[in-house]
Amino acid sequence: MMREKAKELCAEKVTAFNHCCKETGFLMVFKCRDQNAALKDCLTVHYRDSAFFEECKQEYIKEKLEFQRTGVAAKNRSQKLPTSM
């Protein structure tokens, strides 16, 4: 959960890294080092942020309790249920 949220917060860096990788192909290991380092730095800042950790932790606990209550996972809960007429 933290990884996905951090990627959303670092969307600009993720996009830059993906663009570099698509353009360079097999040489991405060497040519995209700067973009990769910038992405890692951005993600690390969020991973080490205690407020961000607590936010993700509370959301995880909320989802876990909801799953225990309903038996439906969060990713499946967002799907609309068919209604009968």
PDB file with SEQRES, HELIX, SHEET and CRYST1 records, atoms N, CA, C and O in Angstrom:
SEQRES   1 A   85  MET MET ARG GLU LYS ALA LYS GLU LEU CYS ALA GLU LYS          
SEQRES   2 A   85  VAL THR ALA PHE ASN HIS CYS CYS LYS GLU THR GLY PHE          
SEQRES   3 A   85  LEU MET VAL PHE LYS CYS ARG ASP GLN ASN ALA ALA LEU          
SEQRES   4 A   85  LYS ASP CYS LEU THR VAL HIS TYR ARG ASP SER ALA PHE          
SEQRES   5 A   85  PHE GLU GLU CYS LYS GLN GLU TYR ILE LYS GLU LYS LEU          
SEQRES   6 A   85  GLU PHE GLN ARG THR GLY VAL ALA ALA LYS ASN ARG SER          
SEQRES   7 A   85  GLN LYS LEU PRO THR SER MET                                  
HELIX    1 AA1 MET A    2  LEU A    9  1                                   8    
HELIX    2 AA2 ALA A   11  THR A   24  1                                  14    
HELIX    3 AA3 GLY A   25  LEU A   27  5                                   3    
HELIX    4 AA4 MET A   28  LYS A   31  1                                   4    
HELIX    5 AA5 ARG A   33  TYR A   47  1                                  15    
HELIX    6 AA6 SER A   50  THR A   70  1                                  21    
HELIX    7 AA7 ALA A   74  ARG A   77  1                                   4    
CRYST1    1.000    1.000    1.000  90.00  90.00  90.00 P 1           1          
ATOM      1  N   MET A   1       0.831  -1.181   0.000  1.00  0.00           N  
ATOM      2  CA  MET A   1       0.000   0.000   0.000  1.00  0.00           C  
ATOM      3  C   MET A   1       0.884   1.256   0.000  1.00  0.00           C  
ATOM      4  O   MET A   1       0.622   2.209  -0.734  1.00  0.00           O  
ATOM      5  N   MET A   2       1.908   1.242   0.814  1.00  0.00           N  
ATOM      6  CA  MET A   2       2.800   2.409   0.859  1.00  0.00           C  
ATOM      7  C   MET A   2       3.470   2.623  -0.487  1.00  0.00           C  
ATOM      8  O   MET A   2       3.622   3.758  -0.940  1.00  0.00           O  
ATOM      9  N   ARG A   3       3.869   1.535  -1.120  1.00  0.00           N  
ATOM     10  CA  ARG A   3       4.555   1.637  -2.411  1.00  0.00           C  
ATOM     11  C   ARG A   3       3.648   2.276  -3.452  1.00  0.00           C  
ATOM     12  O   ARG A   3       4.076   3.160  -4.194  1.00  0.00           O  
ATOM     13  N   GLU A   4       2.401   1.834  -3.510  1.00  0.00           N  
ATOM     14  CA  GLU A   4       1.474   2.374  -4.505  1.00  0.00           C  
ATOM     15  C   GLU A   4       1.183   3.851  -4.259  1.00  0.00           C  
ATOM     16  O   GLU A   4       1.152   4.647  -5.198  1.00  0.00           O  
ATOM     17  N   LYS A   5       0.971   4.210  -3.006  1.00  0.00           N  
ATOM     18  CA  LYS A   5       0.710   5.620  -2.683  1.00  0.00           C  
ATOM     19  C   LYS A   5       1.934   6.490  -2.960  1.00  0.00           C  
ATOM     20  O   LYS A   5       1.807   7.609  -3.456  1.00  0.00           O  
ATOM     21  N   ALA A   6       3.115   5.972  -2.639  1.00  0.00           N  
ATOM     22  CA  ALA A   6       4.345   6.732  -2.884  1.00  0.00           C  
ATOM     23  C   ALA A   6       4.556   6.920  -4.383  1.00  0.00           C  
ATOM     24  O   ALA A   6       5.008   7.980  -4.816  1.00  0.00           O  
ATOM     25  N   LYS A   7       4.232   5.896  -5.179  1.00  0.00           N  
ATOM     26  CA  LYS A   7       4.365   6.033  -6.635  1.00  0.00           C  
ATOM     27  C   LYS A   7       3.425   7.111  -7.164  1.00  0.00           C  
ATOM     28  O   LYS A   7       3.779   7.842  -8.089  1.00  0.00           O  
ATOM     29  N   GLU A   8       2.234   7.213  -6.586  1.00  0.00           N  
ATOM     30  CA  GLU A   8       1.308   8.264  -7.002  1.00  0.00           C  
ATOM     31  C   GLU A   8       1.870   9.635  -6.655  1.00  0.00           C  
ATOM     32  O   GLU A   8       1.734  10.577  -7.436  1.00  0.00           O  
ATOM     33  N   LEU A   9       2.499   9.754  -5.490  1.00  0.00           N  
ATOM     34  CA  LEU A   9       3.072  11.030  -5.068  1.00  0.00           C  
ATOM     35  C   LEU A   9       4.321  11.396  -5.871  1.00  0.00           C  
ATOM     36  O   LEU A   9       4.654  12.573  -6.012  1.00  0.00           O  
ATOM     37  N   CYS A  10       5.000  10.387  -6.389  1.00  0.00           N  
ATOM     38  CA  CYS A  10       6.209  10.606  -7.196  1.00  0.00           C  
ATOM     39  C   CYS A  10       5.914  10.374  -8.679  1.00  0.00           C  
ATOM     40  O   CYS A  10       6.794   9.935  -9.419  1.00  0.00           O  
ATOM     41  N   ALA A  11       4.717  10.657  -9.112  1.00  0.00           N  
ATOM     42  CA  ALA A  11       4.280  10.347 -10.473  1.00  0.00           C  
ATOM     43  C   ALA A  11       5.196  10.958 -11.537  1.00  0.00           C  
ATOM     44  O   ALA A  11       5.457  10.332 -12.564  1.00  0.00           O  
ATOM     45  N   GLU A  12       5.674  12.156 -11.298  1.00  0.00           N  
ATOM     46  CA  GLU A  12       6.541  12.823 -12.281  1.00  0.00           C  
ATOM     47  C   GLU A  12       7.839  12.045 -12.476  1.00  0.00           C  
ATOM     48  O   GLU A  12       8.305  11.874 -13.603  1.00  0.00           O  
ATOM     49  N   LYS A  13       8.417  11.576 -11.377  1.00  0.00           N  
ATOM     50  CA  LYS A  13       9.670  10.813 -11.446  1.00  0.00           C  
ATOM     51  C   LYS A  13       9.438   9.440 -12.077  1.00  0.00           C  
ATOM     52  O   LYS A  13      10.279   8.953 -12.833  1.00  0.00           O  
ATOM     53  N   VAL A  14       8.299   8.815 -11.766  1.00  0.00           N  
ATOM     54  CA  VAL A  14       7.959   7.516 -12.355  1.00  0.00           C  
ATOM     55  C   VAL A  14       7.810   7.655 -13.862  1.00  0.00           C  
ATOM     56  O   VAL A  14       8.309   6.821 -14.619  1.00  0.00           O  
ATOM     57  N   THR A  15       7.125   8.706 -14.298  1.00  0.00           N  
ATOM     58  CA  THR A  15       6.924   8.948 -15.722  1.00  0.00           C  
ATOM     59  C   THR A  15       8.252   9.179 -16.435  1.00  0.00           C  
ATOM     60  O   THR A  15       8.479   8.652 -17.524  1.00  0.00           O  
ATOM     61  N   ALA A  16       9.124   9.967 -15.817  1.00  0.00           N  
ATOM     62  CA  ALA A  16      10.435  10.240 -16.419  1.00  0.00           C  
ATOM     63  C   ALA A  16      11.254   8.955 -16.558  1.00  0.00           C  
ATOM     64  O   ALA A  16      11.889   8.731 -17.588  1.00  0.00           O  
ATOM     65  N   PHE A  17      11.240   8.118 -15.530  1.00  0.00           N  
ATOM     66  CA  PHE A  17      11.988   6.861 -15.576  1.00  0.00           C  
ATOM     67  C   PHE A  17      11.407   5.930 -16.635  1.00  0.00           C  
ATOM     68  O   PHE A  17      12.156   5.331 -17.406  1.00  0.00           O  
ATOM     69  N   ASN A  18      10.084   5.801 -16.683  1.00  0.00           N  
ATOM     70  CA  ASN A  18       9.444   4.940 -17.684  1.00  0.00           C  
ATOM     71  C   ASN A  18       9.742   5.419 -19.100  1.00  0.00           C  
ATOM     72  O   ASN A  18      10.013   4.611 -19.989  1.00  0.00           O  
ATOM     73  N   HIS A  19       9.691   6.722 -19.308  1.00  0.00           N  
ATOM     74  CA  HIS A  19       9.966   7.301 -20.624  1.00  0.00           C  
ATOM     75  C   HIS A  19      11.411   6.993 -21.038  1.00  0.00           C  
ATOM     76  O   HIS A  19      11.668   6.610 -22.179  1.00  0.00           O  
ATOM     77  N   CYS A  20      12.335   7.162 -20.113  1.00  0.00           N  
ATOM     78  CA  CYS A  20      13.743   6.885 -20.401  1.00  0.00           C  
ATOM     79  C   CYS A  20      13.938   5.414 -20.765  1.00  0.00           C  
ATOM     80  O   CYS A  20      14.641   5.092 -21.723  1.00  0.00           O  
ATOM     81  N   CYS A  21      13.314   4.533 -20.000  1.00  0.00           N  
ATOM     82  CA  CYS A  21      13.458   3.089 -20.257  1.00  0.00           C  
ATOM     83  C   CYS A  21      12.896   2.705 -21.617  1.00  0.00           C  
ATOM     84  O   CYS A  21      13.484   1.885 -22.323  1.00  0.00           O  
ATOM     85  N   LYS A  22      11.770   3.285 -21.987  1.00  0.00           N  
ATOM     86  CA  LYS A  22      11.160   2.959 -23.278  1.00  0.00           C  
ATOM     87  C   LYS A  22      12.018   3.460 -24.435  1.00  0.00           C  
ATOM     88  O   LYS A  22      12.101   2.812 -25.478  1.00  0.00           O  
ATOM     89  N   GLU A  23      12.648   4.601 -24.252  1.00  0.00           N  
ATOM     90  CA  GLU A  23      13.472   5.177 -25.323  1.00  0.00           C  
ATOM     91  C   GLU A  23      14.795   4.445 -25.509  1.00  0.00           C  
ATOM     92  O   GLU A  23      15.270   4.320 -26.638  1.00  0.00           O  
ATOM     93  N   THR A  24      15.399   3.958 -24.431  1.00  0.00           N  
ATOM     94  CA  THR A  24      16.744   3.410 -24.529  1.00  0.00           C  
ATOM     95  C   THR A  24      16.795   1.892 -24.672  1.00  0.00           C  
ATOM     96  O   THR A  24      17.824   1.358 -25.085  1.00  0.00           O  
ATOM     97  N   GLY A  25      15.741   1.198 -24.350  1.00  0.00           N  
ATOM     98  CA  GLY A  25      15.727  -0.257 -24.508  1.00  0.00           C  
ATOM     99  C   GLY A  25      16.700  -0.953 -23.578  1.00  0.00           C  
ATOM    100  O   GLY A  25      16.669  -0.741 -22.366  1.00  0.00           O  
ATOM    101  N   PHE A  26      17.571  -1.790 -24.146  1.00  0.00           N  
ATOM    102  CA  PHE A  26      18.475  -2.604 -23.333  1.00  0.00           C  
ATOM    103  C   PHE A  26      19.532  -1.781 -22.603  1.00  0.00           C  
ATOM    104  O   PHE A  26      20.086  -2.229 -21.599  1.00  0.00           O  
ATOM    105  N   LEU A  27      19.808  -0.596 -23.097  1.00  0.00           N  
ATOM    106  CA  LEU A  27      20.825   0.242 -22.458  1.00  0.00           C  
ATOM    107  C   LEU A  27      20.288   1.038 -21.274  1.00  0.00           C  
ATOM    108  O   LEU A  27      20.995   1.875 -20.714  1.00  0.00           O  
ATOM    109  N   MET A  28      19.031   0.778 -20.890  1.00  0.00           N  
ATOM    110  CA  MET A  28      18.410   1.555 -19.815  1.00  0.00           C  
ATOM    111  C   MET A  28      19.185   1.450 -18.503  1.00  0.00           C  
ATOM    112  O   MET A  28      19.187   2.393 -17.712  1.00  0.00           O  
ATOM    113  N   VAL A  29      19.834   0.329 -18.267  1.00  0.00           N  
ATOM    114  CA  VAL A  29      20.591   0.145 -17.031  1.00  0.00           C  
ATOM    115  C   VAL A  29      21.657   1.229 -16.880  1.00  0.00           C  
ATOM    116  O   VAL A  29      21.930   1.698 -15.775  1.00  0.00           O  
ATOM    117  N   PHE A  30      22.240   1.611 -17.984  1.00  0.00           N  
ATOM    118  CA  PHE A  30      23.309   2.616 -17.947  1.00  0.00           C  
ATOM    119  C   PHE A  30      22.791   4.031 -18.174  1.00  0.00           C  
ATOM    120  O   PHE A  30      23.237   4.964 -17.507  1.00  0.00           O  
ATOM    121  N   LYS A  31      21.864   4.201 -19.097  1.00  0.00           N  
ATOM    122  CA  LYS A  31      21.443   5.542 -19.500  1.00  0.00           C  
ATOM    123  C   LYS A  31      20.382   6.164 -18.602  1.00  0.00           C  
ATOM    124  O   LYS A  31      20.191   7.380 -18.632  1.00  0.00           O  
ATOM    125  N   CYS A  32      19.691   5.359 -17.810  1.00  0.00           N  
ATOM    126  CA  CYS A  32      18.610   5.893 -16.977  1.00  0.00           C  
ATOM    127  C   CYS A  32      18.974   5.933 -15.494  1.00  0.00           C  
ATOM    128  O   CYS A  32      18.096   5.962 -14.632  1.00  0.00           O  
ATOM    129  N   ARG A  33      20.254   5.934 -15.208  1.00  0.00           N  
ATOM    130  CA  ARG A  33      20.693   5.943 -13.802  1.00  0.00           C  
ATOM    131  C   ARG A  33      20.214   7.186 -13.062  1.00  0.00           C  
ATOM    132  O   ARG A  33      19.784   7.096 -11.911  1.00  0.00           O  
ATOM    133  N   ASP A  34      20.285   8.341 -13.710  1.00  0.00           N  
ATOM    134  CA  ASP A  34      19.871   9.584 -13.044  1.00  0.00           C  
ATOM    135  C   ASP A  34      18.382   9.562 -12.712  1.00  0.00           C  
ATOM    136  O   ASP A  34      17.983   9.942 -11.611  1.00  0.00           O  
ATOM    137  N   GLN A  35      17.557   9.114 -13.667  1.00  0.00           N  
ATOM    138  CA  GLN A  35      16.115   9.042 -13.435  1.00  0.00           C  
ATOM    139  C   GLN A  35      15.794   8.005 -12.357  1.00  0.00           C  
ATOM    140  O   GLN A  35      14.908   8.211 -11.528  1.00  0.00           O  
ATOM    141  N   ASN A  36      16.521   6.897 -12.380  1.00  0.00           N  
ATOM    142  CA  ASN A  36      16.298   5.855 -11.375  1.00  0.00           C  
ATOM    143  C   ASN A  36      16.679   6.356  -9.980  1.00  0.00           C  
ATOM    144  O   ASN A  36      15.968   6.100  -9.008  1.00  0.00           O  
ATOM    145  N   ALA A  37      17.780   7.056  -9.888  1.00  0.00           N  
ATOM    146  CA  ALA A  37      18.218   7.597  -8.599  1.00  0.00           C  
ATOM    147  C   ALA A  37      17.220   8.622  -8.072  1.00  0.00           C  
ATOM    148  O   ALA A  37      16.910   8.640  -6.881  1.00  0.00           O  
ATOM    149  N   ALA A  38      16.711   9.485  -8.976  1.00  0.00           N  
ATOM    150  CA  ALA A  38      15.733  10.485  -8.563  1.00  0.00           C  
ATOM    151  C   ALA A  38      14.444   9.818  -8.075  1.00  0.00           C  
ATOM    152  O   ALA A  38      13.844  10.253  -7.092  1.00  0.00           O  
ATOM    153  N   LEU A  39      14.032   8.773  -8.763  1.00  0.00           N  
ATOM    154  CA  LEU A  39      12.836   8.029  -8.358  1.00  0.00           C  
ATOM    155  C   LEU A  39      13.047   7.372  -7.000  1.00  0.00           C  
ATOM    156  O   LEU A  39      12.179   7.452  -6.131  1.00  0.00           O  
ATOM    157  N   LYS A  40      14.182   6.730  -6.813  1.00  0.00           N  
ATOM    158  CA  LYS A  40      14.477   6.080  -5.528  1.00  0.00           C  
ATOM    159  C   LYS A  40      14.504   7.096  -4.397  1.00  0.00           C  
ATOM    160  O   LYS A  40      13.975   6.837  -3.316  1.00  0.00           O  
ATOM    161  N   ASP A  41      15.116   8.249  -4.638  1.00  0.00           N  
ATOM    162  CA  ASP A  41      15.174   9.298  -3.613  1.00  0.00           C  
ATOM    163  C   ASP A  41      13.779   9.774  -3.230  1.00  0.00           C  
ATOM    164  O   ASP A  41      13.473   9.945  -2.049  1.00  0.00           O  
ATOM    165  N   CYS A  42      12.938   9.985  -4.234  1.00  0.00           N  
ATOM    166  CA  CYS A  42      11.572  10.447  -3.978  1.00  0.00           C  
ATOM    167  C   CYS A  42      10.797   9.406  -3.165  1.00  0.00           C  
ATOM    168  O   CYS A  42      10.121   9.747  -2.194  1.00  0.00           O  
ATOM    169  N   LEU A  43      10.897   8.149  -3.563  1.00  0.00           N  
ATOM    170  CA  LEU A  43      10.187   7.085  -2.850  1.00  0.00           C  
ATOM    171  C   LEU A  43      10.705   6.944  -1.423  1.00  0.00           C  
ATOM    172  O   LEU A  43       9.920   6.752  -0.494  1.00  0.00           O  
ATOM    173  N   THR A  44      12.019   7.036  -1.246  1.00  0.00           N  
ATOM    174  CA  THR A  44      12.621   6.887   0.080  1.00  0.00           C  
ATOM    175  C   THR A  44      12.154   7.984   1.028  1.00  0.00           C  
ATOM    176  O   THR A  44      11.928   7.729   2.211  1.00  0.00           O  
ATOM    177  N   VAL A  45      12.011   9.190   0.521  1.00  0.00           N  
ATOM    178  CA  VAL A  45      11.522  10.297   1.351  1.00  0.00           C  
ATOM    179  C   VAL A  45      10.154   9.947   1.931  1.00  0.00           C  
ATOM    180  O   VAL A  45       9.893  10.179   3.112  1.00  0.00           O  
ATOM    181  N   HIS A  46       9.290   9.392   1.099  1.00  0.00           N  
ATOM    182  CA  HIS A  46       7.944   9.046   1.563  1.00  0.00           C  
ATOM    183  C   HIS A  46       7.964   7.829   2.486  1.00  0.00           C  
ATOM    184  O   HIS A  46       7.213   7.782   3.460  1.00  0.00           O  
ATOM    185  N   TYR A  47       8.807   6.852   2.192  1.00  0.00           N  
ATOM    186  CA  TYR A  47       8.888   5.657   3.037  1.00  0.00           C  
ATOM    187  C   TYR A  47       9.362   5.990   4.447  1.00  0.00           C  
ATOM    188  O   TYR A  47       8.957   5.341   5.410  1.00  0.00           O  
ATOM    189  N   ARG A  48      10.206   6.985   4.567  1.00  0.00           N  
ATOM    190  CA  ARG A  48      10.755   7.358   5.878  1.00  0.00           C  
ATOM    191  C   ARG A  48       9.897   8.375   6.622  1.00  0.00           C  
ATOM    192  O   ARG A  48      10.188   8.700   7.772  1.00  0.00           O  
ATOM    193  N   ASP A  49       8.862   8.872   5.994  1.00  0.00           N  
ATOM    194  CA  ASP A  49       7.975   9.861   6.607  1.00  0.00           C  
ATOM    195  C   ASP A  49       7.012   9.156   7.561  1.00  0.00           C  
ATOM    196  O   ASP A  49       6.175   8.361   7.133  1.00  0.00           O  
ATOM    197  N   SER A  50       7.135   9.450   8.846  1.00  0.00           N  
ATOM    198  CA  SER A  50       6.311   8.757   9.844  1.00  0.00           C  
ATOM    199  C   SER A  50       4.828   9.098   9.697  1.00  0.00           C  
ATOM    200  O   SER A  50       3.979   8.249   9.967  1.00  0.00           O  
ATOM    201  N   ALA A  51       4.503  10.308   9.281  1.00  0.00           N  
ATOM    202  CA  ALA A  51       3.092  10.678   9.080  1.00  0.00           C  
ATOM    203  C   ALA A  51       2.497   9.883   7.914  1.00  0.00           C  
ATOM    204  O   ALA A  51       1.357   9.424   7.989  1.00  0.00           O  
ATOM    205  N   PHE A  52       3.261   9.727   6.856  1.00  0.00           N  
ATOM    206  CA  PHE A  52       2.813   8.942   5.706  1.00  0.00           C  
ATOM    207  C   PHE A  52       2.629   7.481   6.110  1.00  0.00           C  
ATOM    208  O   PHE A  52       1.663   6.836   5.701  1.00  0.00           O  
ATOM    209  N   PHE A  53       3.559   6.962   6.915  1.00  0.00           N  
ATOM    210  CA  PHE A  53       3.454   5.587   7.404  1.00  0.00           C  
ATOM    211  C   PHE A  53       2.181   5.405   8.226  1.00  0.00           C  
ATOM    212  O   PHE A  53       1.456   4.429   8.033  1.00  0.00           O  
ATOM    213  N   GLU A  54       1.907   6.327   9.131  1.00  0.00           N  
ATOM    214  CA  GLU A  54       0.715   6.228   9.973  1.00  0.00           C  
ATOM    215  C   GLU A  54      -0.564   6.306   9.140  1.00  0.00           C  
ATOM    216  O   GLU A  54      -1.533   5.598   9.414  1.00  0.00           O  
ATOM    217  N   GLU A  55      -0.563   7.163   8.133  1.00  0.00           N  
ATOM    218  CA  GLU A  55      -1.726   7.287   7.246  1.00  0.00           C  
ATOM    219  C   GLU A  55      -1.998   5.954   6.529  1.00  0.00           C  
ATOM    220  O   GLU A  55      -3.137   5.492   6.471  1.00  0.00           O  
ATOM    221  N   CYS A  56      -0.947   5.355   5.994  1.00  0.00           N  
ATOM    222  CA  CYS A  56      -1.093   4.073   5.302  1.00  0.00           C  
ATOM    223  C   CYS A  56      -1.487   2.968   6.280  1.00  0.00           C  
ATOM    224  O   CYS A  56      -2.286   2.091   5.950  1.00  0.00           O  
ATOM    225  N   LYS A  57      -0.927   3.018   7.468  1.00  0.00           N  
ATOM    226  CA  LYS A  57      -1.239   2.016   8.483  1.00  0.00           C  
ATOM    227  C   LYS A  57      -2.712   2.082   8.866  1.00  0.00           C  
ATOM    228  O   LYS A  57      -3.375   1.050   8.971  1.00  0.00           O  
ATOM    229  N   GLN A  58      -3.224   3.292   9.076  1.00  0.00           N  
ATOM    230  CA  GLN A  58      -4.633   3.441   9.434  1.00  0.00           C  
ATOM    231  C   GLN A  58      -5.546   2.975   8.305  1.00  0.00           C  
ATOM    232  O   GLN A  58      -6.574   2.345   8.554  1.00  0.00           O  
ATOM    233  N   GLU A  59      -5.175   3.280   7.079  1.00  0.00           N  
ATOM    234  CA  GLU A  59      -5.969   2.833   5.933  1.00  0.00           C  
ATOM    235  C   GLU A  59      -5.942   1.305   5.821  1.00  0.00           C  
ATOM    236  O   GLU A  59      -6.960   0.682   5.518  1.00  0.00           O  
ATOM    237  N   TYR A  60      -4.777   0.710   6.067  1.00  0.00           N  
ATOM    238  CA  TYR A  60      -4.659  -0.747   6.031  1.00  0.00           C  
ATOM    239  C   TYR A  60      -5.536  -1.390   7.106  1.00  0.00           C  
ATOM    240  O   TYR A  60      -6.238  -2.364   6.835  1.00  0.00           O  
ATOM    241  N   ILE A  61      -5.497  -0.854   8.313  1.00  0.00           N  
ATOM    242  CA  ILE A  61      -6.309  -1.396   9.408  1.00  0.00           C  
ATOM    243  C   ILE A  61      -7.790  -1.272   9.080  1.00  0.00           C  
ATOM    244  O   ILE A  61      -8.571  -2.189   9.335  1.00  0.00           O  
ATOM    245  N   LYS A  62      -8.167  -0.141   8.519  1.00  0.00           N  
ATOM    246  CA  LYS A  62      -9.563   0.074   8.132  1.00  0.00           C  
ATOM    247  C   LYS A  62      -9.999  -0.962   7.089  1.00  0.00           C  
ATOM    248  O   LYS A  62     -11.081  -1.539   7.202  1.00  0.00           O  
ATOM    249  N   GLU A  63      -9.164  -1.194   6.084  1.00  0.00           N  
ATOM    250  CA  GLU A  63      -9.485  -2.185   5.052  1.00  0.00           C  
ATOM    251  C   GLU A  63      -9.522  -3.596   5.632  1.00  0.00           C  
ATOM    252  O   GLU A  63     -10.366  -4.406   5.250  1.00  0.00           O  
ATOM    253  N   LYS A  64      -8.615  -3.886   6.546  1.00  0.00           N  
ATOM    254  CA  LYS A  64      -8.583  -5.214   7.168  1.00  0.00           C  
ATOM    255  C   LYS A  64      -9.856  -5.455   7.979  1.00  0.00           C  
ATOM    256  O   LYS A  64     -10.449  -6.531   7.902  1.00  0.00           O  
ATOM    257  N   LEU A  65     -10.269  -4.469   8.747  1.00  0.00           N  
ATOM    258  CA  LEU A  65     -11.495  -4.610   9.533  1.00  0.00           C  
ATOM    259  C   LEU A  65     -12.717  -4.766   8.631  1.00  0.00           C  
ATOM    260  O   LEU A  65     -13.623  -5.544   8.928  1.00  0.00           O  
ATOM    261  N   GLU A  66     -12.732  -4.032   7.546  1.00  0.00           N  
ATOM    262  CA  GLU A  66     -13.842  -4.135   6.592  1.00  0.00           C  
ATOM    263  C   GLU A  66     -13.872  -5.521   5.952  1.00  0.00           C  
ATOM    264  O   GLU A  66     -14.946  -6.081   5.738  1.00  0.00           O  
ATOM    265  N   PHE A  67     -12.709  -6.071   5.650  1.00  0.00           N  
ATOM    266  CA  PHE A  67     -12.643  -7.418   5.086  1.00  0.00           C  
ATOM    267  C   PHE A  67     -13.135  -8.446   6.100  1.00  0.00           C  
ATOM    268  O   PHE A  67     -13.873  -9.367   5.750  1.00  0.00           O  
ATOM    269  N   GLN A  68     -12.726  -8.285   7.351  1.00  0.00           N  
ATOM    270  CA  GLN A  68     -13.169  -9.223   8.385  1.00  0.00           C  
ATOM    271  C   GLN A  68     -14.688  -9.152   8.578  1.00  0.00           C  
ATOM    272  O   GLN A  68     -15.341 -10.156   8.864  1.00  0.00           O  
ATOM    273  N   ARG A  69     -15.228  -7.950   8.416  1.00  0.00           N  
ATOM    274  CA  ARG A  69     -16.661  -7.765   8.591  1.00  0.00           C  
ATOM    275  C   ARG A  69     -17.457  -8.333   7.416  1.00  0.00           C  
ATOM    276  O   ARG A  69     -18.489  -8.972   7.619  1.00  0.00           O  
ATOM    277  N   THR A  70     -16.980  -8.103   6.185  1.00  0.00           N  
ATOM    278  CA  THR A  70     -17.748  -8.474   4.996  1.00  0.00           C  
ATOM    279  C   THR A  70     -17.243  -9.722   4.294  1.00  0.00           C  
ATOM    280  O   THR A  70     -18.019 -10.414   3.635  1.00  0.00           O  
ATOM    281  N   GLY A  71     -15.954 -10.023   4.423  1.00  0.00           N  
ATOM    282  CA  GLY A  71     -15.375 -11.140   3.694  1.00  0.00           C  
ATOM    283  C   GLY A  71     -15.064 -10.800   2.248  1.00  0.00           C  
ATOM    284  O   GLY A  71     -14.727 -11.685   1.462  1.00  0.00           O  
ATOM    285  N   VAL A  72     -15.175  -9.522   1.887  1.00  0.00           N  
ATOM    286  CA  VAL A  72     -14.902  -9.068   0.521  1.00  0.00           C  
ATOM    287  C   VAL A  72     -13.655  -8.190   0.546  1.00  0.00           C  
ATOM    288  O   VAL A  72     -13.577  -7.232   1.315  1.00  0.00           O  
ATOM    289  N   ALA A  73     -12.688  -8.520  -0.294  1.00  0.00           N  
ATOM    290  CA  ALA A  73     -11.447  -7.745  -0.356  1.00  0.00           C  
ATOM    291  C   ALA A  73     -11.714  -6.341  -0.900  1.00  0.00           C  
ATOM    292  O   ALA A  73     -12.689  -6.123  -1.619  1.00  0.00           O  
ATOM    293  N   ALA A  74     -10.849  -5.401  -0.555  1.00  0.00           N  
ATOM    294  CA  ALA A  74     -11.026  -4.003  -0.963  1.00  0.00           C  
ATOM    295  C   ALA A  74     -11.048  -3.860  -2.478  1.00  0.00           C  
ATOM    296  O   ALA A  74     -11.844  -3.088  -3.012  1.00  0.00           O  
ATOM    297  N   LYS A  75     -10.183  -4.596  -3.181  1.00  0.00           N  
ATOM    298  CA  LYS A  75     -10.141  -4.467  -4.633  1.00  0.00           C  
ATOM    299  C   LYS A  75     -11.414  -5.001  -5.272  1.00  0.00           C  
ATOM    300  O   LYS A  75     -11.792  -4.548  -6.353  1.00  0.00           O  
ATOM    301  N   ASN A  76     -12.075  -5.943  -4.639  1.00  0.00           N  
ATOM    302  CA  ASN A  76     -13.331  -6.478  -5.165  1.00  0.00           C  
ATOM    303  C   ASN A  76     -14.531  -5.654  -4.722  1.00  0.00           C  
ATOM    304  O   ASN A  76     -15.588  -5.704  -5.351  1.00  0.00           O  
ATOM    305  N   ARG A  77     -14.373  -4.901  -3.647  1.00  0.00           N  
ATOM    306  CA  ARG A  77     -15.463  -4.101  -3.114  1.00  0.00           C  
ATOM    307  C   ARG A  77     -15.822  -2.934  -4.026  1.00  0.00           C  
ATOM    308  O   ARG A  77     -16.964  -2.474  -4.032  1.00  0.00           O  
ATOM    309  N   SER A  78     -14.861  -2.462  -4.787  1.00  0.00           N  
ATOM    310  CA  SER A  78     -15.104  -1.299  -5.636  1.00  0.00           C  
ATOM    311  C   SER A  78     -15.938  -1.642  -6.866  1.00  0.00           C  
ATOM    312  O   SER A  78     -16.454  -0.747  -7.536  1.00  0.00           O  
ATOM    313  N   GLN A  79     -16.073  -2.940  -7.166  1.00  0.00           N  
ATOM    314  CA  GLN A  79     -16.878  -3.339  -8.310  1.00  0.00           C  
ATOM    315  C   GLN A  79     -18.348  -3.168  -7.976  1.00  0.00           C  
ATOM    316  O   GLN A  79     -18.775  -3.434  -6.852  1.00  0.00           O  
ATOM    317  N   LYS A  80     -19.118  -2.725  -8.957  1.00  0.00           N  
ATOM    318  CA  LYS A  80     -20.534  -2.521  -8.734  1.00  0.00           C  
ATOM    319  C   LYS A  80     -21.256  -3.866  -8.764  1.00  0.00           C  
ATOM    320  O   LYS A  80     -20.967  -4.731  -9.591  1.00  0.00           O  
ATOM    321  N   LEU A  81     -22.180  -4.012  -7.860  1.00  0.00           N  
ATOM    322  CA  LEU A  81     -22.971  -5.221  -7.806  1.00  0.00           C  
ATOM    323  C   LEU A  81     -24.138  -5.102  -8.779  1.00  0.00           C  
ATOM    324  O   LEU A  81     -24.728  -4.031  -8.914  1.00  0.00           O  
ATOM    325  N   PRO A  82     -24.468  -6.182  -9.446  1.00  0.00           N  
ATOM    326  CA  PRO A  82     -25.609  -6.119 -10.370  1.00  0.00           C  
ATOM    327  C   PRO A  82     -26.905  -5.959  -9.576  1.00  0.00           C  
ATOM    328  O   PRO A  82     -27.089  -6.541  -8.507  1.00  0.00           O  
ATOM    329  N   THR A  83     -27.771  -5.165 -10.130  1.00  0.00           N  
ATOM    330  CA  THR A  83     -29.064  -4.945  -9.475  1.00  0.00           C  
ATOM    331  C   THR A  83     -30.150  -5.613 -10.297  1.00  0.00           C  
ATOM    332  O   THR A  83     -30.117  -5.612 -11.527  1.00  0.00           O  
ATOM    333  N   SER A  84     -31.088  -6.167  -9.606  1.00  0.00           N  
ATOM    334  CA  SER A  84     -32.206  -6.808 -10.312  1.00  0.00           C  
ATOM    335  C   SER A  84     -33.376  -5.855 -10.353  1.00  0.00           C  
ATOM    336  O   SER A  84     -33.561  -5.041  -9.448  1.00  0.00           O  
ATOM    337  N   MET A  85     -34.157  -5.958 -11.392  1.00  0.00           N  
ATOM    338  CA  MET A  85     -35.306  -5.057 -11.533  1.00  0.00           C  
ATOM    339  C   MET A  85     -36.562  -5.783 -11.224  1.00  0.00           C  
ATOM    340  O   MET A  85     -37.644  -5.198 -11.286  1.00  0.00           O  
TER     341      MET A  85                                                      
END                                                                             
